Amino acid sequence: MMTPSWILDILAAVMLLVAAISAGRLVAARPRAGSAGDADIDIAHLLMGIAMAGMLVASLTTLPNGWWDAIFAVLTAWFGWRVYRESRGQGARVLADGHHMPHLVHSAAMLYMFVALNAAAGGGGMGGMGGSSGMAMQTLSAPVVAFIFILWLAAYVVLDLDRLSGPGHGRGSYFAPALAGATAGTGSVSLAASAVPAGTSAGVAAGQGAADGSHPAGRGLLATGSRSASARALLLSPRAAAGCRIAMGVTMAFMLVIMI
């Protein structure tokens, strides 16, 4: 099936954006040691974004195919374990409501794509996917399995889109504490007060000004802290995570469709 190269280029750019957002979330969240967070999900999105960009555009050199096989085998096993633990409390509902089930499907689909290709090109990805006017994608073996993955990925994309406007979308997110800290009023005050040495008259004025917005220095520091907190809150929001997951699912399903 011939696919215009510009479509592949756009999808590759989207995947690199997802990888960049996932890396930013990992840096901004800074989960505490011993916390049961979802950093594994953002690590998976980071790796998947890089791998899929390399698959879509042959000129993007990433890792040898064998390395990706091992990486996605490990991710599939890891999320399989996470889903198993969830199933002990949720039972069959884990298929629709499980927090890690979509990521297990994503990891397994990536593993399938790398393993099931009849002839993967050398270099950073599967290679040969771009061209001046289009390209004929390599054909996957076991196309029935690919079709099952397509339906499964599409189901989770629809489910995510349906839940985006619903209440409690961030349920179970490890970003909730960080989000609360980033948007709390006391966080902005401490940012302003910490910029001026404590115990000085300027420090007292800055702290009070940050609290009520009356001091010029306090207003400036408070505005800077607020902008930083707002950007961090946006990056760590459940909607940003859902957007990455949706983009990943759509792109993955598209790739499977044109490789059948």
Secondary structure, 3 states (H helix, E strand, C coil): CEECHHHHHHHHHHHHHHHHHHHHHHHHHCCCCCCCCCHHHHHHHHHHHHHHHHHHCCCCCCCCHHHHHHHHHHHHHHHHHHHHHHHHHHHHHHHHHCCCHHHHHHHHHHHHHHHHECCCCCCCCCCCCCCCCCEECCCECCHHHHHHHHHHHHHHHHHHHHHCCCCCCCCCCCCHHHHHHHHCHHHHHHHHHHCCCCCCHHHHHHHHHHHHCCCHHHHHHHHHHHHHHHHHHHHHCHHHHHHHHHHHHHHHHHHHHHHC
